């Protein structure tokens, strides 16, 4: 009875922590920043890819790439070079609207913000929402005659932009089918021209300019107010505590200001943006943290427990910080080589390793039951979904699904299976990318959700708890279970 109560309290804490994580993470940059705070709080040490690593068995580390991808790992005290890695991989990005390099649009007396679509979003859900901007800014800082350029995160809390729908009186057929033109319809309004003119704070010369000495030569750093509205630059500068002319460049995206909440008549749901895939990112990270928190947690571990959260999954993972980059292989190689000079041990380690590709899954929608294959209808509260696809859109096979299912059985955790209908296309994940690129055994899983790729998604509280418990058990038990499995002999 006491064990059940402890598990219930732990589950409630995970849900509360997830909501806090979601509310603090409007962008991939912010999600990585929150992950860093959590890891540091229990003793994970940051290492830098551009420096040499001095790693020790029994210690915990993390590194970031582009501040939008993060890899955390805990080395077992019994680890020796050639032993395997037990990884959960997820992604930090979500479909959104990103500001264009020239975002300044003035039309019909309005200041609008030019945006480009990122990923496969349900763009009609972005209309009539209270939006703001968040992301990262490159700031020029001069101190004691020396100039440096800083990466700073920014988020304007209050709503500053909105994409209004057209009145039905001007489009009587809209309810018969509205097709969003992503070039002409998705322009958020920032202000009216007359109000912006009255409140103007930036000079009339068309640019914000600063000069600094660099190696004895004068250099000009500008962010052109012909590229971005002066009003937007002033709002960013005010938030950052700098001058507009200190802003050299930025990567910003529109985001909803409505907070993530516990919801439903019985408080069984989470309503939030970016559940795909910050829910899996957080559950895996929290599981790693709790599976490595105590002094004794790594005593009998012979492998490396790892979480890898990648950027750019929603657009194919082909970037320097995506799952298609060498980041995973680099991490495995550098960790292995920290304990040996024998280069052949990396290949041995990969064959002993295992990846859980964790990305949210499509729950059965009660109003569209025919969209699911009859025998494969994942439901909310039903636990993690194992994803299968014979054409390798998912990397699951009989061996890898058995491993994940066996862990569920040992802990009385629910588990579900999903196969897409034969007459429908199938999405994909980082699973096949890493399985083929690294050569690692992989299972594709995810918690079920509704409204995937909407600005406002939903999942079940129970599935957050199930996911966390499943990932935690995987980290703690995989080494022992894998020793019992025989395949290539």
N, C-alpha and C positions, 0 to 999 in steps of 0.2 A: 504493500500500500504506500509506504514511504517512497519507494522507487518510482511509482507512478506519479505521485505528487511532485517529486523532483523533476521528472521528465516534463510534466505539464508546465511547471514554472519556467523551465529552461526554454520550452517552446514558445511561451508567451514573450519571453525576453528576446528571442530571435525575431519574432514578428515586430516588436517594438523597435528593435535595433535596425531592422530592414527599413521601416518607415522613416527613421531618422536618416539612414543612408540615402534613400531615394530623395528625400527633401533637400539633402545637402549636395546632390549630384545632378544638376541640370545638364551637364555635358560630360563627355568622356574624361576631360581634363580634371573636372571636379571629382569624378568617381575615383580616379587614381589618387588624387590628393587625400580623399577620405580613407582609401585603402592603406595609404602610407601611415596615416595617423593611427589606425587600428593596429597595424603590424608593429609600429614602434612602441605602442603602449604595452606590449608583452615581450619586448626585448629583441625584435627582429632588427638586424643591422643592415643599413643600406650599403650596397657596393655599386661601383660605377663601371659601366662597360668599357669606358675609355682608359681604365686603370687596371693594374694587375690585381688579381684576387688572392687573398690568403685565407683559405677556408679551413675550418676544423670540424671534425665529427662531433655531433651533439649540439652544434650551433645553428642559428636561424638567420636567414638573410633575405634581402629582396633587392631588385633593381627595376628601374623604369626606362622606357624608351619613348622619346617624344612626349613624355608625361601624359600619354594617352594609353599606353600599354604598361602593365606591371606584372612581374614574375616574382613570386615569393616561394622560398623553399627551406625546409628544415632537414638537416642531415642527421640520420640516425647515428647513435653512438657506436653501433656495430658495422657501420658502413665501411666498405673497402671498394676500391676502384673495380668496376665491372659489375657491381650490383645495380639493381634497377631503380627506376623513378616511377613514383605513383602520382599521376598528374590528374587534376581536374582543370579543363580548359573552358573558358567562356569568353564573352566579349563585352566591351564597355560602351560601344556605340549603339545608337538607335536611329531610325529614320527621323529626319527633321528638315528644317529649312535653314540653310546656311547663307550668311550674307555674302554677296558677290564682291569681287575685288574693287569694283566701282559700284557702290550701292546707292548712290545719290540719284533719286528719281523725283522730278518735280513735274506735276501734271494737274491741270485744271484747278489750280489753287491749293493743292495738297503736296505735302512732303511725304513721299513714299520711300520704302526701303527695298532695294532690289535683292532678291534671294534666289538661290538655286536649290533644287530638290536634292536631298541626300537619301539614298536608299529607296525602298519601295513602300512609301508611306500611304496611308489612307488619307489623301490630301483634303477631301471634303470635310474631314473632322477638324481641320485647322481653322475653319471659318467661325467667326463670332466668338472667339476665345480671347481672354485677357492675356496678352502675350508680353514678354519682355525679351531681353537679350542677355546672353552669357557666353563665356568662352575664355580665351587667353589673349593677352595684350603684350606686345614687346615695348618696354619702357626704356627710354634713354635716361641715364642717371649720371650726373657729373659730381664728383667729390674730390676735393683737393687737386683740382686740375686734371683729373683722370676721368675718362668716359667709359662707362660700361653699359651693357644692354641686358635688361632683366626680363625674365618670363614671369608674368603676373596673371593670376586668375581674377576674373571679374564677373560680377552678376548684379544687375540692377534689379532690386527686389520688386519694385512696384510695376504695374502694367504700363508700358509706354507705347506699344504698337497693337494693332488689331487688323484683321482681314474681314471686312464686313461683307455679308451676302447681299445680293441684289434683291430689292423688294419684289414680292411675288406679282405685284401689279404690273411690273415691267418685264416679267417673264412668266406668263401664265402656264407654260408647259413644263416648268421646272420640276414639278412632282412626278412627271412622266419619265424623268431621267435626266439628271444633271451630270454633265461631263466637265470636269475641271480642266481648264486650259492652264497648265502650270506656268506658262510664260506671262499671260495677261491677267489671270484671276488672282494669283497668289502674291499680290503686292501689299504688304502691311502698310497701314497709314501711321505715320509718326506724329504729324501735326498739320495744321493748316499754314499756308505760306504767310498769311498776314500776322498770325500770332508768333510765328518763328521770327519774323522780321522785327517785331516789337521787342522780342526777348533776345535779340542777336548779341552774342558775346564774343564772336571771333571777327578778326579784322577783314577788311574788304579786299585784300590783295589776292584772294583766291586760294591761299595756302597757309598752313601753319608751319613756321620755319624756325629751326634752331641751328646754331653754329657751335662747333666745339673744336678744340685742338686735339689732333690725333697724330702722334709721332712727328710733331712739329708742323703738320699740314692741316689746313682748315678743311673741314668736311661739313656738308649740309645734310641734315636728316629732316625729311619732310613727310607729313601725311597730308595729302592734298585735299582741301575742302571742296574741290571740284569732284573728288572721288566719293566722299562721304559727307553727309549733312553736318554742318558745323554744330548744330544742336545735339546731334548724336555724340559727336566728339566731346562736347562739353559735359554731357551726362556721364560719359565714361571716365573722363578726367576727374570729375567730382567724386565718383565712386572710388577711384583709385588713389585719390589724394595727391594728384599731380596736375601739371598744366597740360592743356590740350596739345601744346607743341612738344611735350615729352613723349607723346604716343608715336611710335615709329611704324607699327603695323599691328594687325590683330587677326584672329580667327574667331568669329562670333557666330552664334546661331540663335534663332528664335526659339523660345521655350515657354511653356504654359506656366502661369503663376499660381494655379490652383494646387494646393498641397496634396501629397499622397495621404490617404486616410484609410482607417479601418471602417468598413461600411457593410450595408445590408441590414435587413430587419433583425437578424440575429448576430450581427457583427462577424459574419463568416467570410467576408470578402475583403480584398484590398483593391481599392480604386486608385490608379496612379498612371502617370506616364512612364515610359521607359522600362516597364517590367521585362520586356524583351530588350536587353537581356541582363539588366542590373539585378533582377531577382536571383538568377543563377550565379551571377558574379558574387553577390553578397553571400548567398548560402554556402558557396564553396569556400570563400575566404573565411567566413565565420567558422566553418567546419575545420579548416586547417588551423586557425588560431586556437580553437578549443582542443584540438587533437595534439597540440604541441605546447600548451600553456604551462603545464606542470614540469617540475624538475625531472620527474621520472618518465615522462611521456615518450622520450626518445631512447630510453635505456636499452630496450630489446629490439629497437628498429635497425634493420640491416640495409634499408633502402633510403631513398630521399622522397619526402612528401612535398608535393609542389602544387601550386595554383598558378595558372597563366591566364591573364585577362587581356585580350587583344583588342585593338582598335580595328575599324574598317571591315568587320565581318559583313555588314549590311551592303557593302559595295564590292564584295568578292575577295577581300583579304589580301589583295595584291598591293602592298605598300611596305615601306621599311619597317613599320611597326605592326603589320598585319600577320595573321597566322600563316600566310603564304611566304613570309620572309624567313630568313635563317634564325630568327630570334630563339626558337625552341631548341634547335640543334646546337646553336651557339651555347646556350645555357647548359645543356646536357654535356657538351664537350668540355666546357671550362670547369664545370664541377668535377667531372671524372678526371680530367688532367691535373687538377689540384692535388690529387692523391696518387698519381702515377705518371711515369714518362712513357708508358706502353700505349701507343696510339690505337692498338687493336682492341683494347678493353672497352672503348666507346661502343663499338658494334655489338659486343657482348652485352653491355648494359642496356642498349636499346631493345634487344630481344628479350630481356627480362622485365621490360617496362610495360606500363599500361596507362592508357589515356581514357578518361571519362570526358567526352565532349558534351558539355551541358548547355543546352539552348532551349528556350521555352517551346512548348508543344501546343498543337491546336486541340483544345477541348471540344467535345461535342456541343454544337449549338442547338438549343431546343427548337429554334425556328427554321433550321436548315439541316435537319437530320440526314437528308439524302446526300449531303456533301461528304459523309463518312462511310467507309466500307463497313458492312453490317457487323463483322466480327472484330472490328478494330475501332472502337468508339471511346476514346479516353474521356473520363469525366472528372469534373472538379471534385476534390477530396479523395480522389482515387490513387494518389501517390505519383511518383515519378513515372514517366512514360518512356519505355524503351522503343526507339525508332528503328524501323527496318526498311530497307529498300534493296531489291535484288540488283538494281542498276547502279548501286554504290553512290546514290545521293546521300545515304547515311552509311557509316563505316561498320555498323554492327554485324557480327556473325554469331554463330552458335556458341563458340567458346566465350566471346566477350559478353554476350547477353547472359550466359550461365553464371559468370563471375558476379555480375551485378545483381542477378536474381537470387543467387545463393546468399549474398550479404543481406538482401531484403528478408529472405526466409529466416535467417538466423536471428533477426531482430524484430520479426513480426511486423514488418513494414509493408504497406500495400505497394503493388507494382502493376503497371499497365503496358500494353503493347499497341503500337500504331503502325499501320501500313496505309499509304494513300491509295485511293481508288485507282484502278488501272486506266480509267478514262480521264484522269486528271493529272496535271503536272505536279512534280514533287519539289519542294524547296530543298535546300542543303545547308550545311553547317561547316564549322572548321574541322569537323571530324575527318572527312575524306581528304582534306587538304593536308592535315598533319599525318594521317595514316600513310598516305602515299609519299609525302615529302620526307618524313622522318623514318618510316618503316615500323611504326609502333602499333601494337595491338590497341584497338579502339572500340568503345561502345558509345553510341549516341543516345542521349537521354535528355529529358526536360520536364519541368513541371507544366501541367496543363493550364491554359489560359484562354480567355475570350478577348475579342476586340484587338487581336494582334496587329501591330503597326498603326493603330489609331493613336491620336494624341492623348487618349485616355483609355487605358487598358484595365483588365480585371483578372484576378486569380483568387484562389481560395487560401485562407489562413492555414488550413490543415496541410496543404501541399507545400507551403513554405517550411513548416515544421518537419514534414516527411523528408523533404530535400536535404535540409540541414543534417538530420539524423542519419540519412543514408550516406551522404558524403563523409561525415565524421567516422562512421563505421568502416567505410572503405579505407580511409587513411589508417585507421588503427588495425585493420585485420587483413589487408590485402597480402602482405608478405607471407603470412601463415597459410592463407587459402591458396595462393599461387603455387606454393611448394607441393601441393597435392595434385596439380593438374599436369597431365602428360599429353602432349600432342605430337611434336616433331621428333619422334624417336624411331 
